Amino acid sequence: MGVIMITKSLQMGFIGLVLSTATVLAGPSAIQGVVKDATGQAIKGADVRIESRDGKKLFNTVKTDGSGRYVSDGLSAGVYRVTLVVNGAVKASIMNTQTHADQRTHLNFDLKPASASKASASGKNGKHVVWVPSSTGSHIGGRWVEVDANDSAETGALNVKRGSAEAVRQEQQRSNPSGLPNSATGMMGGSP
């Protein structure tokens, strides 16, 4: 009985060793592709950023060559965010790019022009949206804000006033000197 147990233990240990060696020997993955503009021409010098899925960690940034090709080698198998940046502007971001050990994942970027109706609509008023990240110390996430051609937001879009708890208390006292809730509404101040 003891010899059988030892033999089984040795077999299990050998299988574990083989599996762990195969995992170690599995090579790194890569992401590669071609970047083309709206006319189908290769874009030279565009940045392709390989980031963690949540965008908090940058693993690699590669530039496209004269043929618009890029290769990011040496990645661990996993899921990545791949972001295309052309002339400092983010043109595309693919959130769930899956890579596998010893394999190249092909991811091409073909930038297509906006449809005629969208192009004419944005051309008339010259508005577009920009991402405004969350403020430091805030639990509220970032947001998209519509801006005009001069990157000016509409009135009230960025109307955020910051203040301390003391400033808020003073404002409440100024608007309702008695400090008591309004009996009709149950709220502080004269009107809801």
Residue pairs with C-beta under 8 A, 6 or more apart in sequence:
26 77
26 101
26 102
27 101
27 102
28 73
28 74
28 75
28 76
28 77
28 101
28 102
29 75
29 76
29 77
29 99
29 100
29 101
29 102
29 103
29 104
29 105
30 71
30 72
30 73
30 74
30 75
30 99
30 103
30 104
30 105
31 48
31 50
31 71
31 72
31 75
31 80
31 82
31 97
31 99
31 104
31 105
31 107
32 69
32 70
32 71
32 72
32 104
32 105
32 106
32 107
33 48
33 69
33 70
33 106
33 107
33 108
33 109
34 42
34 64
34 67
34 68
34 69
34 70
34 108
34 109
35 42
35 43
35 46
35 48
35 64
35 68
35 70
35 84
35 86
35 108
35 109
35 111
36 42
36 43
36 68
36 108
36 109
36 110
36 111
37 43
37 111
38 111
38 112
38 113
40 110
41 68
42 64
42 66
42 67
42 68
42 69
43 64
43 68
43 86
43 111
44 64
44 65
44 66
44 68
45 63
45 64
46 63
46 64
46 68
46 70
46 84
46 85
46 86
46 91
47 61
47 62
47 63
47 84
47 85
47 86
48 61
48 62
48 63
48 64
48 70
48 72
48 82
48 83
48 84
48 85
49 58
49 60
49 61
49 82
49 83
49 85
50 58
50 59
50 60
50 61
50 62
50 72
50 75
50 80
50 81
50 82
51 57
51 58
51 59
51 80
51 81
51 82
51 83
52 59
52 80
52 81
53 79
53 80
53 81
53 95
53 96
54 81
55 81
59 72
59 75
59 80
60 72
60 74
60 75
62 70
62 71
62 72
63 70
64 70
71 104
75 99
76 99
77 99
77 100
77 101
78 98
78 99
79 96
79 97
79 98
79 99
80 97
80 99
81 93
81 94
81 95
81 96
81 97
82 93
82 94
82 97
82 107
83 90
83 92
83 93
83 94
84 90
84 91
84 92
84 93
84 109
85 91
86 111
91 109
91 111
92 109
92 111
94 107
97 105
97 107
98 105
99 105
113 119
114 122
122 128
125 148
126 148
126 149
127 146
127 147
127 148
127 149
128 146
128 147
129 144
129 145
129 146
129 147
130 144
130 145
130 147
130 151
131 142
131 143
131 144
132 142
132 143
132 144
132 145
132 158
133 142
134 140
134 141
134 142
145 153
145 157
145 158
146 153
146 154
146 157
147 153
163 171
172 179
172 188
172 189
173 179
175 188
175 189
175 190
176 182
176 188
176 189
176 190
179 188
181 187
181 188
182 188
182 189
182 190
185 191
185 192
